[in-house]
Amino acid sequence: MHRPWDSIAFSRGLAVAAVIAAGWLWLAGGQTAAQRPAPPESAAPGGLWISASPLDESRRLLLVIDPQFKNAAVYHVEAATGTLTLKSTRDISYDLMVGDFNAQAPKPADLKKMLELAPPRR
């Protein structure tokens, strides 16, 4: 079975997406380059986290996260052409501070309470 995301066009699109995402996130991360703190000297080059997964037979979802600046970008990549379409970006720093938004029961606070009240294991 032919999977469109195995094509050369898709691979090129993924590489272009990574380069564009890195540049875009660097330029549009909510601060100008002059306002940003310098990256720590121990930071590894290419510190972006990139994940790709199939959406359907002709498209893939590309998620790019910049852990240093806590920004995320979501792209769709057309497998046949390698066309990259930006779908969403956001600063996720505040998202990561929320303990249980949209969580189902038992929520983290409930689990913590249950564990604090439970007798110690032997």
N, C-alpha and C positions, 0 to 999 in steps of 0.2 A: 504494500500500500504506500503510495506517495504521500508524504507529509510535507506540506508547503513550507514549514519552518525549517526543513532540512536543506532548502535551496541556498544557492550562493547569494541570491538577492537578499534573502532574509539575513544571512550572516553579515553581509555588508551593511544592511540597515541597522542591525544590532550594534555594530562597531560605530557607525555614524551616530546612533542614538547615545551611546556612552560618551562620545566626545562632545556632542551638542549639549547633553545634560550636564556634563561637568562644567562646561563654559557658561551655560545658562544659569545654573545654580550659583556659580561663583559670581556672576554679574547681577543676578536678580534675587539674591537671598534675603532681601529686606534691608541691607546695609550697603553703602558704597564700599569699594575696596579699601579706601582710606580709613573707614570706620571699623573695619574688621580687625580683630586681633591677629597677630602673626601666628601661623600654625606652630605647634611645638616642634622642636627640632627632631624629636623621636618619631614624629608622625611618618608613617609609611607613604610613599608616593602612591597615588591612585587609590585613596582611601574610600572611594565610593562603594556602596553596596548595591549590586545590580541583580535583579531577579527577573527571569522571563518565564512565562507560562502560556500555554495555548488558551485562546478565547473561543475560537471555533476553527473550522478548516482553513480559513484564509487569513486569520489575524492572530497575533500574539500580544499579550500584555507585558509591558516592560515597566518595572518599578525600579527607580533609582533613588537611593537614599544617601544623603551626605551626613554621616554621623557627627562630624565636627560642628556643623552649623544647624543640625537637626531640621533639615529640609527634605521633603519628599516630592518626587515628580512621577506622574503616571503617563505612559505613552501607549498608543496602539501602533503596531508595526504590521503593515500589509506584507504578507509573505511573498506574493508574486512580484511586487515592485520594490520592496524595501522602504516604501514610504512611511515616514515616521510622523505621527500626529500627537501633539501634546494634548492631553485630556485634563490634567489637573496638577496643581502644585500647591504646597502649603508648608508653613512652618509648623512642625509637629512637636515643638518643645512643650507647649502647654498640653497637648494631647497626652504626652507621656507622663504628665503630673496627675492626671485624673485616675483615681483608683478603680472605679468600677462603672464607668459609663456604659449603658446598654448591656451590662452583664446580667446573666440569668442567676437565679437562686441555685445554690447558696452563693451569695455575694462574698467578696473577699473579707469584708468586716465581719460577716456572720461566721465564716470559717475561722478567723482569728479568735473570735469570742469562744467558739466551740473548743478550740485547742487550748485556750487559757483556762477554761473551766474543766477540761477533761483531767481525770486522775493521771499521774505520771505512769509511763510504761515501765515495766520491769523486764 
